[in-house]
Amino acid sequence: MTALNSRLGFCPNPFKHKSDKIIQGEDTRQVEAIQAVRSEKKLETAMVGQRMFDPRRWGNAKEVMNAYFENDARTISNFAQKVNPYEDKHNMQPIPQQAIDLSGGVLDQNPGY
């Protein structure tokens, strides 16, 4: 497929996206395969409310979300005032205080909450 795309003047890797995180020091074929899977997953889960799970699992949620916020701030008025930057603490949800109290000291609150 790549040779055909190149010959027709299309992008050699249609799944490659500039926001995908490059994994340093690994085989180029492996990096391209990971990027292709991530881009495909992004397209599949974009409108079904499942997109956020993948960047969290892959460890690049902060980079992906802040790039998304930055892009939307260019086109949506007052967007920067409506949204806070994504932080590492957002990778986990806070544990409800009632659950912590009922645990008898076994549970501690997640960092940042």
N, C-alpha and C positions, 0 to 999 in steps of 0.2 A: 504494500500500500504506500509506503514511503517513496519508492521510486516513481510510482504513478503520480503522487501528489507533487513531487519535485518537477517532474516533466510537464505537468499541467500548470505549474507556477503557484501551487497552493503551499500552505505551511507544511514542512516536512513532518511535523508531529501535531496533528489537529487537536490533541488533548493537552498540549503544553500551554501553560498560562504563566504570565510574568510574575504572578503573586505566589506561585508554588515555591516552597522552600527547597533549596538545593542542599542535598546531603553531601557534605565534603568528605573527600578521601575514600570514596567507594567507587566500584566499577561503574563506568558510564552507562552501560546497559541496565544495571540495577537501578540507577538514579532515574533513567528515563522510564523504566517500568513503574516505579513508585509514583512518578509525576503523572503518568498516564492513568493509573488507578485513582489517584487523588482527584484529578480533573474530571474523570468520569463520575466518580462519587459525588462531586460537587454539582454536576449537571443533574444527576438522578435525584438528589435530595434537596435541591434548591427550593422548591415550592411546597414541600410536604412537612415542614417543621422538624426535620431530622438532621439538618446540615451541621448544627453545632456540635454534635457528638463526635464527628470525625476529627475536626481540628483539635478538640480537647484531647482525644486519644493519641493523636500524632504529635502533640506538644507544640503546635504552632498556632494555637487559638489567639494568643495575644497579637501576634503579627497579622493574622488574617482579619480579625475583627477590627483592629485599629486602621488597617488599610481600607476596609469597607466603610468605616465611619468617616475617614478622610475623603473618600470618593463621594459619599453622599453629601458631605458638607459643602461640596462645590456646587451642587445642583439644588439642594433644599435649603430654603431660607431659614435662618435661626436653628439649623440642625445642630451646630456645635454647642449651643446653649441647652439643647434638649437631651443630650446624651453624654454620659461620662466615658472616659477612655476605659478600654478593657484592661483589667489587671489580672495578675496571676491568681489572686484569691478567687476570681470568678470561675476558676476551673472546678471548684467544689462549692456546694451549697452550704449555708449555715445549718447546723444541727439545731432543731427546735429546743428552746430552753427547757420545756417540759420534759423532753426525752433525757436531757442531761440531768435534770433533777431526779427523775425516776430511776436513773441508772445507779444511783448511790455512789457517785464519784468515779465510775468506770469510764464514762465518756467525757472527753474534753472537746471544747468548741474548735472547729476548724480554724486554722490560722487566718487572720485578717478580719474575723467577725467578732 
